[in-house]
């Protein structure tokens, strides 16, 4: 059974920082593309950052330069370090593993709430 469990969300003032974690079980983070999405209030999900098996991470335009994603292979965990937070960063943040092909399954975590107060 594959599970993704996000943690680290909370309430922070604008300009502050948070680090989100995505603890993964059932698959290994080094063998999969790991993606962070967020859902702002009343809006659809948008890609925040992606961490491929090989190569550098990629970031959405709204967070590039402020957010950093990384993984700890020993803990099988992916992180999202968020700095210089803005009110528009408020939303539910999700960890996601896309399906590798038509025969495989995509996975989502339950999400963690991030609220940035101005």
N, C-alpha and C positions, 0 to 999 in steps of 0.2 A: 504494500500500500504506500502510495506517495503522499506526503503531506508537506505543505509549505506554511510556516507559522511566522507571521510578521510581529515585530514588537518594537518598542522605542518611541512610539508616537506620544503626543502630548500637546500641551499649550505652551507657547513660547512667544516672547515679544519680538516684534520686527527687528531684524538685525542679528538675532540670536542664531543658535545652531542646534541641530538634533542629529542623532545617528540612528537610523532604522536598521533592524536586523531581519533577515529572512532565514530561519533555521529550516533546513531541508532534510527530509528522510525518504528513503525508498529509491532515490536516484542520487547521483553525485554531481555536485555543482561544476566540476571540471569537465564533465562530459556533455554538458548542456548549455545552450544559450539561456542566460538569465536576464529577465527584463523587469524593470520597475515601471509601473503605471500609476497614475493618480486620477482621482475623480473629484474635481472641484464641486462645490455645492450646486446642484441643479444642472450639471453639465456631464457630458460623456467622458469616458476614460481617455487620457492622453499619455503617450509614451514619455517617460522621464529619462530613463537611462537603460542601456543594454550592455551586457557583458558577455562577449562571445567566448567560446572554448579557447580559441586562439585569436590573438590580435588585441588591439586597444578597445576600450569601451567607447560607446557613443552616447551623446546626450541630446536632449531636446533643446531647441533654441532658447526656451524660456529659463533653462537652468544651467546652461553651459557656462563654465567658469565659477559656478557657485556650488554645484553638487559633484560628488565623486562616488563612484561605485567600485567595490572591490570584493574579493572573496577570501575566505580562510578555508583552505582545503582540509586542514586537520579537523575543523569544526563543522565542515560541510555547510557553511553559512555564507550568505551574501549580505553585504552592507551597503547602505546609502548614507553617506555623510552629507548633510545639508547645512550650508553656511550662508550667512547674509540673507536670512529668510525674510520673505516679503508676505504681505497679507494675501497676495494672489497665489501663494504656495499652499494655502489652506485647502484641505481635501482629505479623502481617504486614499492611502497609499497601498498598493498591491504588489506582491511579488508574483511573477508569472514565468512559466516555462512553456514556450510554444511547442506544438507538436512538430516532430522532426519530419514526418511524412504523413501520407493519408492513412497509414495503418497505425499510427501512434496517437497518443493522447496528449492534450494540453492540460496544464495544471495551473490553478490559481490559489493563492492564500486567501485568508478571510479578510485581510486588510487591517490597517491601523490608522487611526485618526490623527491628523496633524492640524493644529489650529494656530495660526499666527495672528497675534493681536497687534493692532497698530497704535 
